[in-house]
Amino acid sequence: MVAPPGTAAPLGRRLDAADLIAMTLSQAELGPAYQTWPFDWIFGGLEDNEERARDKSEDPAKERADLERFGRLVAYQQMYSPSPSPSQRIWTIVHVFRDPAGTAGYLAAKVDELKSRRTDFPVGSIGDQALGFHYKIADGRNAWRVYVRRGAILAGVGLNGTAADDASQELIALARKLDDRVGRGLRGDLRAYTGAAGGEISAEQLRLMAVPQADLGVDYAKFDLAFDTAGYQDNEERANTWSPDRDKGLAAFHQAGRVTGYVAAYSSEFAPRGASPIEGYVHTGVHLLRDADAARQFLLYEGAQEKDLAGRGRIDSVRELGLSVGEEAIAVRRAGTPGDIWRVIFRRGRIVGEAFIRRENDHDDRQTELARLAQTLDDRIQRVLRGDLKP
C-alpha cells in the first residue's frame, strides 16, 4: 500500500501496474521538441531493482544495496531518445517504495553521491520535497534533474544532452505536471485500471509470481540469469524481442489489452563455460491483461501465433499437447533443429502464465517437466493473488 502525503492512513486500494504506468508523462505532455523522438524500449518501461543497478548506475553493487536497504519495490520510466542519437534522452520516472522513510532515504543517498559534481537550482514547493540540480555525466554530457518526493513515491524528470542551454525551468514545469499526475493517481482520481476494487495487481506482484531458479529443478541449477530476456517486458520490449513482426505484435498486444509482463529467464549461455551439464534456456513468467476477457483474447492470440510457426526457420512442426493448468491452457511442442521447444500458456483471471523450455540437441519428451513448471507457476500466481505471498 502507498500512503498519500500528509496522512498516516494507507491508500484504500492497491496501485495497479496500469495505474503506475499512467502516472508518468506521455510524450504529448513533454512538449513539441520531443514529439518525433522514439520511445526507448531498451531503457524505458517497468524496471526491477536488478535492472536499475546493472544498467542504470555507475556503481551497481552500491546501487543494489541501496535499493534493498531503502525498500524500493519497482519503477516505471517513460524515456524518449532521438534516433540515431542516444546521447540525448528525456524521461520521467516514478519509483514505488515500501514507505515514505525509504523514499526520503534513497533520495538523500542519491543526491549525496553527486555532492562534488552537482549544481543545485531552486524549484519551489512541489510535493513533500523537491530537488533540482545539474551535473556533468562522465562522457561530458549535461544532465538536468528534478526529483519530487510524495509519500512513498519518488518521481523524477531528467534530460541528458550536449546542449549548453539552461534546462532548469523546462524541467521544473514538467516536474509540476508529473507531481500532479502522481497526486491524482494516489488519490484515485487518475486510474488506468478500470476493473472492480480489489482486483488491482501491482507490478511488484508480477515479479513474485515467476518461479525462482531454485524451484525450476536440478537440471537448471547451473544456469545463469538470461538478462537479455529476463525482467519486466512491456509491450514495446515484448514486440521487439519476441514477435516475428514487431509492428503487428505491438498492435495485437494493445488490441488484446495487455498491460505488461514479467519473465524469470535462465540460460546456460550466460553461465560460466562448462558450469552446466546441459545447454538450453528456460523461463516462467506472467502477462497482465486489462481484465479476464482480455486475458482470454491474448491466450487465443498466442495460441494462433504458435500454429503459424510451423515450417518457419528451424521449426519443422508444431503439435498441440493435452495439458490442463489454470482456468484454460494451450500447450505446444515445437519440433526442430537443434532441439525441441516446449511451451504452455494458461489463464488465471487477468493473468496469463507462461512456461518455456528449450534444450539444445534434445528431442526427449519434456511434457511432464513442462506440466510441473506450469503447475508450480500457477500455484505461485494463486498465492500472490490471495495475499499469501507478498513483496
Order of alpha helices (4+ residues) and beta strands (2+ residues): alpha-beta-alpha-alpha-beta-beta-alpha-beta-beta-beta-beta-alpha-alpha-beta-beta-alpha-alpha-beta-beta-alpha-beta-beta-beta-beta-alpha
